[in-house]
């Protein structure tokens, strides 16, 4: 498991926000690991990693999909 620290900042309304913004680092790490693993699990709330998933799958890496239902996003 690789965990990356999130960036914390105060928005214009004075609220604390947390932003990961590590997509490129995650993609590079995953592609470097691909020759050495048979499965990589990604947890993401959007489709930004679809090209990464396709690239990993083309190298024979299984990438299970986990999705939140519309009900759980409320």
PDB file of N, CA, C and O in Angstrom, chain B, residues numbered from 101:
ATOM      1  N   UNK B 101       0.844  -1.162   0.000  1.00  0.00           N
ATOM      2  CA  UNK B 101       0.000   0.000   0.000  1.00  0.00           C
ATOM      3  C   UNK B 101       0.892   1.229   0.000  1.00  0.00           C
ATOM      4  O   UNK B 101       1.859   1.317   0.757  1.00  0.00           O
ATOM      5  N   UNK B 102       0.552   2.165  -0.855  1.00  0.00           N
ATOM      6  CA  UNK B 102       1.257   3.447  -0.908  1.00  0.00           C
ATOM      7  C   UNK B 102       0.265   4.524  -0.507  1.00  0.00           C
ATOM      8  O   UNK B 102      -0.816   4.635  -1.085  1.00  0.00           O
ATOM      9  N   UNK B 103       0.636   5.303   0.472  1.00  0.00           N
ATOM     10  CA  UNK B 103      -0.217   6.411   0.906  1.00  0.00           C
ATOM     11  C   UNK B 103       0.560   7.707   0.730  1.00  0.00           C
ATOM     12  O   UNK B 103       1.755   7.767   1.017  1.00  0.00           O
ATOM     13  N   UNK B 104      -0.117   8.733   0.262  1.00  0.00           N
ATOM     14  CA  UNK B 104       0.493  10.034   0.041  1.00  0.00           C
ATOM     15  C   UNK B 104      -0.208  11.069   0.917  1.00  0.00           C
ATOM     16  O   UNK B 104      -1.434  11.049   1.030  1.00  0.00           O
ATOM     17  N   UNK B 105       0.551  11.971   1.539  1.00  0.00           N
ATOM     18  CA  UNK B 105      -0.097  12.996   2.369  1.00  0.00           C
ATOM     19  C   UNK B 105      -0.905  13.970   1.502  1.00  0.00           C
ATOM     20  O   UNK B 105      -0.524  14.283   0.375  1.00  0.00           O
ATOM     21  N   UNK B 106      -2.001  14.427   2.041  1.00  0.00           N
ATOM     22  CA  UNK B 106      -2.865  15.384   1.343  1.00  0.00           C
ATOM     23  C   UNK B 106      -2.452  16.809   1.692  1.00  0.00           C
ATOM     24  O   UNK B 106      -1.861  17.066   2.741  1.00  0.00           O
ATOM     25  N   UNK B 107      -2.777  17.724   0.787  1.00  0.00           N
ATOM     26  CA  UNK B 107      -2.517  19.144   1.020  1.00  0.00           C
ATOM     27  C   UNK B 107      -3.733  19.753   1.707  1.00  0.00           C
ATOM     28  O   UNK B 107      -4.861  19.569   1.251  1.00  0.00           O
ATOM     29  N   UNK B 108      -3.510  20.474   2.793  1.00  0.00           N
ATOM     30  CA  UNK B 108      -4.599  21.148   3.502  1.00  0.00           C
ATOM     31  C   UNK B 108      -4.498  22.648   3.262  1.00  0.00           C
ATOM     32  O   UNK B 108      -3.410  23.223   3.285  1.00  0.00           O
ATOM     33  N   UNK B 109      -5.656  23.276   3.031  1.00  0.00           N
ATOM     34  CA  UNK B 109      -5.679  24.720   2.818  1.00  0.00           C
ATOM     35  C   UNK B 109      -7.034  25.278   3.230  1.00  0.00           C
ATOM     36  O   UNK B 109      -8.002  24.535   3.391  1.00  0.00           O
ATOM     37  N   UNK B 110      -7.090  26.580   3.396  1.00  0.00           N
ATOM     38  CA  UNK B 110      -8.327  27.281   3.745  1.00  0.00           C
ATOM     39  C   UNK B 110      -8.888  27.905   2.475  1.00  0.00           C
ATOM     40  O   UNK B 110      -8.182  28.631   1.775  1.00  0.00           O
ATOM     41  N   UNK B 111     -10.157  27.627   2.174  1.00  0.00           N
ATOM     42  CA  UNK B 111     -10.760  28.184   0.966  1.00  0.00           C
ATOM     43  C   UNK B 111     -11.228  29.619   1.201  1.00  0.00           C
ATOM     44  O   UNK B 111     -11.022  30.175   2.279  1.00  0.00           O
ATOM     45  N   UNK B 112     -11.861  30.216   0.182  1.00  0.00           N
ATOM     46  CA  UNK B 112     -12.300  31.613   0.250  1.00  0.00           C
ATOM     47  C   UNK B 112     -13.345  31.884   1.333  1.00  0.00           C
ATOM     48  O   UNK B 112     -13.487  33.017   1.791  1.00  0.00           O
ATOM     49  N   UNK B 113     -14.074  30.846   1.738  1.00  0.00           N
ATOM     50  CA  UNK B 113     -15.080  31.006   2.795  1.00  0.00           C
ATOM     51  C   UNK B 113     -14.509  30.670   4.175  1.00  0.00           C
ATOM     52  O   UNK B 113     -15.258  30.619   5.151  1.00  0.00           O
ATOM     53  N   UNK B 114     -13.208  30.442   4.272  1.00  0.00           N
ATOM     54  CA  UNK B 114     -12.579  30.145   5.550  1.00  0.00           C
ATOM     55  C   UNK B 114     -12.700  28.702   6.005  1.00  0.00           C
ATOM     56  O   UNK B 114     -12.422  28.392   7.163  1.00  0.00           O
ATOM     57  N   UNK B 115     -13.121  27.799   5.090  1.00  0.00           N
ATOM     58  CA  UNK B 115     -13.265  26.385   5.439  1.00  0.00           C
ATOM     59  C   UNK B 115     -11.984  25.620   5.131  1.00  0.00           C
ATOM     60  O   UNK B 115     -11.308  25.895   4.140  1.00  0.00           O
ATOM     61  N   UNK B 116     -11.659  24.664   5.984  1.00  0.00           N
ATOM     62  CA  UNK B 116     -10.510  23.803   5.752  1.00  0.00           C
ATOM     63  C   UNK B 116     -10.839  22.830   4.632  1.00  0.00           C
ATOM     64  O   UNK B 116     -11.869  22.158   4.672  1.00  0.00           O
ATOM     65  N   UNK B 117      -9.978  22.754   3.646  1.00  0.00           N
ATOM     66  CA  UNK B 117     -10.136  21.827   2.519  1.00  0.00           C
ATOM     67  C   UNK B 117      -8.926  20.914   2.466  1.00  0.00           C
ATOM     68  O   UNK B 117      -7.820  21.290   2.853  1.00  0.00           O
ATOM     69  N   UNK B 118      -9.162  19.708   1.979  1.00  0.00           N
ATOM     70  CA  UNK B 118      -8.083  18.740   1.822  1.00  0.00           C
ATOM     71  C   UNK B 118      -8.091  18.280   0.375  1.00  0.00           C
ATOM     72  O   UNK B 118      -9.129  17.882  -0.153  1.00  0.00           O
ATOM     73  N   UNK B 119      -6.927  18.335  -0.264  1.00  0.00           N
ATOM     74  CA  UNK B 119      -6.820  17.963  -1.668  1.00  0.00           C
ATOM     75  C   UNK B 119      -5.631  17.046  -1.850  1.00  0.00           C
ATOM     76  O   UNK B 119      -4.528  17.347  -1.395  1.00  0.00           O
ATOM     77  N   UNK B 120      -5.857  15.914  -2.523  1.00  0.00           N
ATOM     78  CA  UNK B 120      -4.780  14.951  -2.750  1.00  0.00           C
ATOM     79  C   UNK B 120      -3.881  15.367  -3.901  1.00  0.00           C
ATOM     80  O   UNK B 120      -2.675  15.535  -3.721  1.00  0.00           O
ATOM     81  N   UNK B 121      -4.468  15.535  -5.091  1.00  0.00           N
ATOM     82  CA  UNK B 121      -3.748  15.993  -6.277  1.00  0.00           C
ATOM     83  C   UNK B 121      -2.469  15.204  -6.534  1.00  0.00           C
ATOM     84  O   UNK B 121      -1.418  15.790  -6.795  1.00  0.00           O
ATOM     85  N   UNK B 122      -2.552  13.902  -6.464  1.00  0.00           N
ATOM     86  CA  UNK B 122      -1.388  13.040  -6.641  1.00  0.00           C
ATOM     87  C   UNK B 122      -1.557  12.098  -7.826  1.00  0.00           C
ATOM     88  O   UNK B 122      -0.875  11.075  -7.896  1.00  0.00           O
ATOM     89  N   UNK B 123      -2.445  12.417  -8.753  1.00  0.00           N
ATOM     90  CA  UNK B 123      -2.753  11.507  -9.854  1.00  0.00           C
ATOM     91  C   UNK B 123      -1.519  11.085 -10.646  1.00  0.00           C
ATOM     92  O   UNK B 123      -1.357   9.901 -10.940  1.00  0.00           O
ATOM     93  N   UNK B 124      -0.654  12.020 -10.993  1.00  0.00           N
ATOM     94  CA  UNK B 124       0.518  11.687 -11.802  1.00  0.00           C
ATOM     95  C   UNK B 124       1.465  10.782 -11.026  1.00  0.00           C
ATOM     96  O   UNK B 124       1.984   9.808 -11.571  1.00  0.00           O
ATOM     97  N   UNK B 125       1.692  11.102  -9.756  1.00  0.00           N
ATOM     98  CA  UNK B 125       2.580  10.270  -8.933  1.00  0.00           C
ATOM     99  C   UNK B 125       2.032   8.854  -8.793  1.00  0.00           C
ATOM    100  O   UNK B 125       2.791   7.887  -8.865  1.00  0.00           O
ATOM    101  N   UNK B 126       0.735   8.723  -8.596  1.00  0.00           N
ATOM    102  CA  UNK B 126       0.117   7.402  -8.475  1.00  0.00           C
ATOM    103  C   UNK B 126       0.275   6.627  -9.776  1.00  0.00           C
ATOM    104  O   UNK B 126       0.602   5.440  -9.762  1.00  0.00           O
ATOM    105  N   UNK B 127       0.042   7.299 -10.902  1.00  0.00           N
ATOM    106  CA  UNK B 127       0.159   6.633 -12.201  1.00  0.00           C
ATOM    107  C   UNK B 127       1.596   6.155 -12.450  1.00  0.00           C
ATOM    108  O   UNK B 127       1.801   5.031 -12.908  1.00  0.00           O
ATOM    109  N   UNK B 128       2.571   6.985 -12.158  1.00  0.00           N
ATOM    110  CA  UNK B 128       3.972   6.598 -12.358  1.00  0.00           C
ATOM    111  C   UNK B 128       4.324   5.421 -11.453  1.00  0.00           C
ATOM    112  O   UNK B 128       4.930   4.449 -11.903  1.00  0.00           O
ATOM    113  N   UNK B 129       3.945   5.507 -10.182  1.00  0.00           N
ATOM    114  CA  UNK B 129       4.210   4.407  -9.249  1.00  0.00           C
ATOM    115  C   UNK B 129       3.596   3.105  -9.749  1.00  0.00           C
ATOM    116  O   UNK B 129       4.244   2.059  -9.716  1.00  0.00           O
ATOM    117  N   UNK B 130       2.350   3.164 -10.212  1.00  0.00           N
ATOM    118  CA  UNK B 130       1.654   1.960 -10.675  1.00  0.00           C
ATOM    119  C   UNK B 130       2.338   1.364 -11.899  1.00  0.00           C
ATOM    120  O   UNK B 130       2.501   0.147 -11.978  1.00  0.00           O
ATOM    121  N   UNK B 131       2.738   2.196 -12.850  1.00  0.00           N
ATOM    122  CA  UNK B 131       3.400   1.682 -14.054  1.00  0.00           C
ATOM    123  C   UNK B 131       4.763   1.078 -13.725  1.00  0.00           C
ATOM    124  O   UNK B 131       5.174   0.100 -14.349  1.00  0.00           O
ATOM    125  N   UNK B 132       5.466   1.655 -12.749  1.00  0.00           N
ATOM    126  CA  UNK B 132       6.749   1.081 -12.331  1.00  0.00           C
ATOM    127  C   UNK B 132       6.562  -0.261 -11.624  1.00  0.00           C
ATOM    128  O   UNK B 132       7.407  -1.149 -11.742  1.00  0.00           O
ATOM    129  N   UNK B 133       5.463  -0.410 -10.894  1.00  0.00           N
ATOM    130  CA  UNK B 133       5.185  -1.656 -10.183  1.00  0.00           C
ATOM    131  C   UNK B 133       4.648  -2.756 -11.098  1.00  0.00           C
ATOM    132  O   UNK B 133       4.797  -3.939 -10.792  1.00  0.00           O
ATOM    133  N   UNK B 134       4.033  -2.381 -12.206  1.00  0.00           N
ATOM    134  CA  UNK B 134       3.314  -3.326 -13.071  1.00  0.00           C
ATOM    135  C   UNK B 134       4.105  -4.589 -13.419  1.00  0.00           C
ATOM    136  O   UNK B 134       3.528  -5.676 -13.379  1.00  0.00           O
ATOM    137  N   UNK B 135       5.387  -4.504 -13.756  1.00  0.00           N
ATOM    138  CA  UNK B 135       6.104  -5.741 -14.110  1.00  0.00           C
ATOM    139  C   UNK B 135       6.319  -6.689 -12.925  1.00  0.00           C
ATOM    140  O   UNK B 135       6.715  -7.838 -13.118  1.00  0.00           O
ATOM    141  N   UNK B 136       6.065  -6.223 -11.719  1.00  0.00           N
ATOM    142  CA  UNK B 136       6.389  -7.001 -10.528  1.00  0.00           C
ATOM    143  C   UNK B 136       5.168  -7.506  -9.752  1.00  0.00           C
ATOM    144  O   UNK B 136       5.314  -8.205  -8.750  1.00  0.00           O
ATOM    145  N   UNK B 137       3.960  -7.150 -10.218  1.00  0.00           N
ATOM    146  CA  UNK B 137       2.744  -7.530  -9.491  1.00  0.00           C
ATOM    147  C   UNK B 137       1.720  -8.126 -10.446  1.00  0.00           C
ATOM    148  O   UNK B 137       1.802  -7.931 -11.658  1.00  0.00           O
ATOM    149  N   UNK B 138       0.755  -8.854  -9.890  1.00  0.00           N
ATOM    150  CA  UNK B 138      -0.322  -9.371 -10.743  1.00  0.00           C
ATOM    151  C   UNK B 138      -1.632  -8.617 -10.558  1.00  0.00           C
ATOM    152  O   UNK B 138      -2.572  -8.799 -11.332  1.00  0.00           O
ATOM    153  N   UNK B 139      -1.694  -7.753  -9.510  1.00  0.00           N
ATOM    154  CA  UNK B 139      -2.925  -7.002  -9.246  1.00  0.00           C
ATOM    155  C   UNK B 139      -2.582  -5.671  -8.587  1.00  0.00           C
ATOM    156  O   UNK B 139      -1.709  -5.603  -7.722  1.00  0.00           O
ATOM    157  N   UNK B 140      -3.275  -4.616  -9.004  1.00  0.00           N
ATOM    158  CA  UNK B 140      -3.171  -3.301  -8.369  1.00  0.00           C
ATOM    159  C   UNK B 140      -4.591  -2.829  -8.094  1.00  0.00           C
ATOM    160  O   UNK B 140      -5.452  -2.884  -8.971  1.00  0.00           O
ATOM    161  N   UNK B 141      -4.827  -2.368  -6.881  1.00  0.00           N
ATOM    162  CA  UNK B 141      -6.157  -1.881  -6.490  1.00  0.00           C
ATOM    163  C   UNK B 141      -6.095  -0.368  -6.347  1.00  0.00           C
ATOM    164  O   UNK B 141      -5.287   0.161  -5.584  1.00  0.00           O
ATOM    165  N   UNK B 142      -6.953   0.324  -7.086  1.00  0.00           N
ATOM    166  CA  UNK B 142      -7.044   1.777  -7.019  1.00  0.00           C
ATOM    167  C   UNK B 142      -8.400   2.152  -6.424  1.00  0.00           C
ATOM    168  O   UNK B 142      -9.426   1.576  -6.786  1.00  0.00           O
ATOM    169  N   UNK B 143      -8.396   3.100  -5.528  1.00  0.00           N
ATOM    170  CA  UNK B 143      -9.649   3.643  -4.991  1.00  0.00           C
ATOM    171  C   UNK B 143      -9.719   5.097  -5.427  1.00  0.00           C
ATOM    172  O   UNK B 143      -8.903   5.921  -5.014  1.00  0.00           O
ATOM    173  N   UNK B 144     -10.698   5.404  -6.263  1.00  0.00           N
ATOM    174  CA  UNK B 144     -10.826   6.754  -6.789  1.00  0.00           C
ATOM    175  C   UNK B 144     -12.295   7.069  -6.987  1.00  0.00           C
ATOM    176  O   UNK B 144     -13.105   6.176  -7.237  1.00  0.00           O
ATOM    177  N   UNK B 145     -12.628   8.330  -6.874  1.00  0.00           N
ATOM    178  CA  UNK B 145     -14.017   8.735  -7.019  1.00  0.00           C
ATOM    179  C   UNK B 145     -14.380   9.221  -8.408  1.00  0.00           C
ATOM    180  O   UNK B 145     -15.498   9.691  -8.618  1.00  0.00           O
ATOM    181  N   UNK B 146     -13.472   9.120  -9.357  1.00  0.00           N
ATOM    182  CA  UNK B 146     -13.769   9.598 -10.705  1.00  0.00           C
ATOM    183  C   UNK B 146     -13.096   8.705 -11.749  1.00  0.00           C
ATOM    184  O   UNK B 146     -12.475   7.697 -11.412  1.00  0.00           O
ATOM    185  N   UNK B 147     -13.228   9.088 -13.011  1.00  0.00           N
ATOM    186  CA  UNK B 147     -12.674   8.286 -14.093  1.00  0.00           C
ATOM    187  C   UNK B 147     -11.300   8.726 -14.563  1.00  0.00           C
ATOM    188  O   UNK B 147     -10.855   8.315 -15.634  1.00  0.00           O
ATOM    189  N   UNK B 148     -10.620   9.556 -13.781  1.00  0.00           N
ATOM    190  CA  UNK B 148      -9.318  10.069 -14.198  1.00  0.00           C
ATOM    191  C   UNK B 148      -8.281   8.971 -14.427  1.00  0.00           C
ATOM    192  O   UNK B 148      -7.336   9.160 -15.194  1.00  0.00           O
ATOM    193  N   UNK B 149      -8.452   7.827 -13.767  1.00  0.00           N
ATOM    194  CA  UNK B 149      -7.460   6.767 -13.875  1.00  0.00           C
ATOM    195  C   UNK B 149      -7.767   5.740 -14.959  1.00  0.00           C
ATOM    196  O   UNK B 149      -7.067   4.733 -15.064  1.00  0.00           O
ATOM    197  N   UNK B 150      -8.786   5.971 -15.755  1.00  0.00           N
ATOM    198  CA  UNK B 150      -9.148   4.989 -16.790  1.00  0.00           C
ATOM    199  C   UNK B 150      -7.981   4.677 -17.734  1.00  0.00           C
ATOM    200  O   UNK B 150      -7.725   3.502 -17.997  1.00  0.00           O
ATOM    201  N   UNK B 151      -7.257   5.691 -18.258  1.00  0.00           N
ATOM    202  CA  UNK B 151      -6.106   5.352 -19.120  1.00  0.00           C
ATOM    203  C   UNK B 151      -5.036   4.537 -18.378  1.00  0.00           C
ATOM    204  O   UNK B 151      -4.401   3.663 -18.969  1.00  0.00           O
ATOM    205  N   UNK B 152      -4.839   4.821 -17.098  1.00  0.00           N
ATOM    206  CA  UNK B 152      -3.890   4.043 -16.307  1.00  0.00           C
ATOM    207  C   UNK B 152      -4.358   2.597 -16.187  1.00  0.00           C
ATOM    208  O   UNK B 152      -3.572   1.670 -16.381  1.00  0.00           O
ATOM    209  N   UNK B 153      -5.628   2.402 -15.870  1.00  0.00           N
ATOM    210  CA  UNK B 153      -6.174   1.051 -15.739  1.00  0.00           C
ATOM    211  C   UNK B 153      -5.993   0.288 -17.045  1.00  0.00           C
ATOM    212  O   UNK B 153      -5.582  -0.872 -17.029  1.00  0.00           O
ATOM    213  N   UNK B 154      -6.291   0.916 -18.163  1.00  0.00           N
ATOM    214  CA  UNK B 154      -6.137   0.254 -19.457  1.00  0.00           C
ATOM    215  C   UNK B 154      -4.677  -0.099 -19.727  1.00  0.00           C
ATOM    216  O   UNK B 154      -4.384  -1.176 -20.245  1.00  0.00           O
ATOM    217  N   UNK B 155      -3.755   0.810 -19.375  1.00  0.00           N
ATOM    218  CA  UNK B 155      -2.335   0.538 -19.553  1.00  0.00           C
ATOM    219  C   UNK B 155      -1.858  -0.614 -18.690  1.00  0.00           C
ATOM    220  O   UNK B 155      -1.085  -1.458 -19.143  1.00  0.00           O
ATOM    221  N   UNK B 156      -2.316  -0.651 -17.445  1.00  0.00           N
ATOM    222  CA  UNK B 156      -1.947  -1.752 -16.549  1.00  0.00           C
ATOM    223  C   UNK B 156      -2.509  -3.076 -17.058  1.00  0.00           C
ATOM    224  O   UNK B 156      -1.817  -4.094 -17.055  1.00  0.00           O
ATOM    225  N   UNK B 157      -3.766  -3.056 -17.493  1.00  0.00           N
ATOM    226  CA  UNK B 157      -4.378  -4.282 -18.010  1.00  0.00           C
ATOM    227  C   UNK B 157      -3.669  -4.781 -19.255  1.00  0.00           C
ATOM    228  O   UNK B 157      -3.569  -5.991 -19.459  1.00  0.00           O
ATOM    229  N   UNK B 158      -3.175  -3.879 -20.093  1.00  0.00           N
ATOM    230  CA  UNK B 158      -2.452  -4.305 -21.298  1.00  0.00           C
ATOM    231  C   UNK B 158      -1.135  -4.994 -20.962  1.00  0.00           C
ATOM    232  O   UNK B 158      -0.560  -5.694 -21.796  1.00  0.00           O
ATOM    233  N   UNK B 159      -0.658  -4.787 -19.723  1.00  0.00           N
ATOM    234  CA  UNK B 159       0.562  -5.449 -19.258  1.00  0.00           C
ATOM    235  C   UNK B 159       0.244  -6.701 -18.443  1.00  0.00           C
ATOM    236  O   UNK B 159       1.135  -7.303 -17.843  1.00  0.00           O
ATOM    237  N   UNK B 160      -1.034  -7.086 -18.426  1.00  0.00           N
ATOM    238  CA  UNK B 160      -1.438  -8.300 -17.725  1.00  0.00           C
ATOM    239  C   UNK B 160      -1.746  -8.115 -16.252  1.00  0.00           C
ATOM    240  O   UNK B 160      -1.933  -9.099 -15.536  1.00  0.00           O
ATOM    241  N   UNK B 161      -1.804  -6.881 -15.786  1.00  0.00           N
ATOM    242  CA  UNK B 161      -2.112  -6.604 -14.382  1.00  0.00           C
ATOM    243  C   UNK B 161      -3.628  -6.522 -14.223  1.00  0.00           C
ATOM    244  O   UNK B 161      -4.303  -5.821 -14.977  1.00  0.00           O
ATOM    245  N   UNK B 162      -4.149  -7.237 -13.246  1.00  0.00           N
ATOM    246  CA  UNK B 162      -5.584  -7.161 -12.959  1.00  0.00           C
ATOM    247  C   UNK B 162      -5.840  -5.934 -12.086  1.00  0.00           C
ATOM    248  O   UNK B 162      -5.124  -5.685 -11.116  1.00  0.00           O
ATOM    249  N   UNK B 163      -6.871  -5.175 -12.447  1.00  0.00           N
ATOM    250  CA  UNK B 163      -7.229  -3.969 -11.697  1.00  0.00           C
ATOM    251  C   UNK B 163      -8.717  -4.061 -11.361  1.00  0.00           C
ATOM    252  O   UNK B 163      -9.565  -3.714 -12.183  1.00  0.00           O
ATOM    253  N   UNK B 164      -9.033  -4.534 -10.138  1.00  0.00           N
ATOM    254  CA  UNK B 164     -10.451  -4.616  -9.769  1.00  0.00           C
ATOM    255  C   UNK B 164     -11.081  -3.234  -9.682  1.00  0.00           C
ATOM    256  O   UNK B 164     -10.407  -2.248  -9.385  1.00  0.00           O
ATOM    257  N   UNK B 165     -12.373  -3.178  -9.941  1.00  0.00           N
ATOM    258  CA  UNK B 165     -13.097  -1.914  -9.938  1.00  0.00           C
ATOM    259  C   UNK B 165     -14.014  -1.834  -8.725  1.00  0.00           C
ATOM    260  O   UNK B 165     -14.802  -2.744  -8.468  1.00  0.00           O
ATOM    261  N   UNK B 166     -13.904  -0.747  -7.991  1.00  0.00           N
ATOM    262  CA  UNK B 166     -14.782  -0.485  -6.853  1.00  0.00           C
ATOM    263  C   UNK B 166     -15.473   0.837  -7.112  1.00  0.00           C
ATOM    264  O   UNK B 166     -14.817   1.852  -7.343  1.00  0.00           O
ATOM    265  N   UNK B 167     -16.796   0.829  -7.076  1.00  0.00           N
ATOM    266  CA  UNK B 167     -17.552   2.061  -7.335  1.00  0.00           C
ATOM    267  C   UNK B 167     -18.534   2.305  -6.206  1.00  0.00           C
ATOM    268  O   UNK B 167     -19.112   1.380  -5.637  1.00  0.00           O
ATOM    269  N   UNK B 168     -18.702   3.585  -5.905  1.00  0.00           N
ATOM    270  CA  UNK B 168     -19.731   3.961  -4.937  1.00  0.00           C
ATOM    271  C   UNK B 168     -21.050   4.081  -5.666  1.00  0.00           C
ATOM    272  O   UNK B 168     -21.104   4.556  -6.800  1.00  0.00           O
ATOM    273  N   UNK B 169     -22.105   3.653  -5.015  1.00  0.00           N
ATOM    274  CA  UNK B 169     -23.421   3.832  -5.626  1.00  0.00           C
ATOM    275  C   UNK B 169     -23.831   5.293  -5.508  1.00  0.00           C
ATOM    276  O   UNK B 169     -23.301   6.029  -4.676  1.00  0.00           O
ATOM    277  N   UNK B 170     -24.774   5.709  -6.341  1.00  0.00           N
ATOM    278  CA  UNK B 170     -25.272   7.084  -6.303  1.00  0.00           C
ATOM    279  C   UNK B 170     -25.849   7.395  -4.921  1.00  0.00           C
ATOM    280  O   UNK B 170     -25.747   8.527  -4.447  1.00  0.00           O
ATOM    281  N   UNK B 171     -26.442   6.413  -4.287  1.00  0.00           N
ATOM    282  CA  UNK B 171     -27.037   6.610  -2.966  1.00  0.00           C
ATOM    283  C   UNK B 171     -25.973   6.946  -1.923  1.00  0.00           C
ATOM    284  O   UNK B 171     -26.224   7.785  -1.058  1.00  0.00           O
ATOM    285  N   UNK B 172     -24.792   6.322  -1.973  1.00  0.00           N
ATOM    286  CA  UNK B 172     -23.768   6.548  -0.950  1.00  0.00           C
ATOM    287  C   UNK B 172     -23.051   7.884  -1.107  1.00  0.00           C
ATOM    288  O   UNK B 172     -22.335   8.303  -0.198  1.00  0.00           O
ATOM    289  N   UNK B 173     -23.225   8.557  -2.234  1.00  0.00           N
ATOM    290  CA  UNK B 173     -22.568   9.844  -2.472  1.00  0.00           C
ATOM    291  C   UNK B 173     -23.303  11.018  -1.867  1.00  0.00           C
ATOM    292  O   UNK B 173     -22.765  12.125  -1.844  1.00  0.00           O
ATOM    293  N   UNK B 174     -24.493  10.819  -1.384  1.00  0.00           N
ATOM    294  CA  UNK B 174     -25.298  11.922  -0.857  1.00  0.00           C
ATOM    295  C   UNK B 174     -24.779  12.438   0.429  1.00  0.00           C
ATOM    296  O   UNK B 174     -25.351  13.369   0.997  1.00  0.00           O
TER     297      UNK B 174
END
